[in-house]
Amino acid sequence: MARLSGLQREVLSLYRKCLREIRKKPVDTQQNFRIYARNEFQRHMKISKKDFNAIEYLLRKGHRQVEMYSSPGIRNIR
């Protein structure tokens, strides 16, 4: 398997962080969070690997969203 670049590792790290936070949510709503996270990552899959500005922007945005949705007060997402 090819070695991953730093940005690729960061994207995978963010995805794993999302999945870990989803496990902290109520069992009946975990599937909604999982679908939302998967859709967000798939929506931006077509971005070129060399578009560093866009990738870094999306990583910052993703980290902010994970922090917001990891709040215990948020129990479901649609």
C-alpha positions in Angstrom: 0.0 0.0 0.0 1.3 3.5 -0.9 2.3 5.8 1.9 -0.2 8.4 2.9 0.6 12.1 2.8 0.1 14.3 5.8 -3.2 15.7 4.6 -4.5 12.2 3.8 -3.6 11.1 7.4 -5.4 14.2 8.8 -8.6 13.4 6.8 -8.6 9.8 8.0 -7.9 11.0 11.6 -10.9 13.4 11.3 -13.1 10.5 10.0 -12.1 8.2 12.9 -12.7 11.1 15.3 -16.3 11.4 13.9 -16.9 7.7 14.3 -15.6 7.8 17.9 -17.9 10.7 18.8 -20.9 8.9 17.1 -20.5 6.0 19.6 -21.1 8.5 22.4 -24.6 9.4 21.1 -27.8 7.6 21.9 -28.0 4.2 20.2 -31.3 5.0 18.3 -29.7 8.1 16.7 -26.2 6.8 15.9 -27.2 5.7 12.4 -28.4 9.3 11.6 -25.0 10.7 12.6 -23.1 7.9 10.7 -25.1 8.7 7.5 -24.5 12.4 7.9 -20.7 11.9 8.4 -20.4 9.5 5.4 -22.4 11.9 3.2 -20.2 14.8 4.1 -17.0 13.0 3.3 -18.4 11.5 0.1 -19.6 14.9 -1.1 -16.1 16.2 -1.1 -14.4 13.2 -2.5 -13.9 14.6 -6.0 -11.6 17.4 -4.7 -8.2 17.1 -6.3 -5.5 15.8 -3.9 -3.4 18.8 -4.9 -6.0 21.4 -3.9 -4.4 22.0 -0.5 -6.3 25.2 0.3 -9.7 23.5 -0.2 -8.6 20.4 1.8 -7.2 22.4 4.7 -10.4 24.6 4.7 -12.6 21.5 4.8 -10.5 20.0 7.6 -10.9 23.1 9.7 -14.7 23.1 9.0 -14.9 19.4 9.8 -13.1 19.8 13.2 -15.5 22.7 14.1 -18.5 20.5 13.2 -17.2 17.6 15.2 -16.8 19.8 18.2 -20.3 21.2 17.8 -22.0 17.8 17.3 -20.0 16.2 20.1 -21.8 18.4 22.6 -24.0 16.2 24.9 -27.0 18.5 24.3 -27.2 17.4 20.6 -28.9 14.0 20.5 -30.0 13.7 16.9 -29.1 15.1 13.4 -31.2 15.2 10.3 
